Amino acid sequence: MTIIAKWLALFVVAGLCESGGGYLVWQWWRNGASWLVGAVGRVYAAYGGVFVLLSVLWGWAINRARPLDLLGTLCLAGVAVIMYWPS
């Protein structure tokens, strides 16, 4: 397998995991799935927020782009609610 094929395979796996996490959140929120599904979905959402934070910091450090992205800020605020709101 070539290096490009390996990268593409990893992108597909990452995309499936991302979509699967979104599906778990949907099952818990809309269809009344178990608390375990909700907990896994919460972890998924927190992961997404960390990803956004690291992306903003990367852009700031590497590209010298000021972190003034409104959607990114809203996303990070949402993650703070997910992480710290009492269950």
Buried (B, 14 or more C-beta within 10 A) or exposed (E): EEEEEEEEEEEEEEEEEBEEBBEBBEBBEEEEBEEEBBEBBBEBBBBBBEEBBEBBEEBEEEEEEEEEBEEBEEBBEBBEEBEEEEE
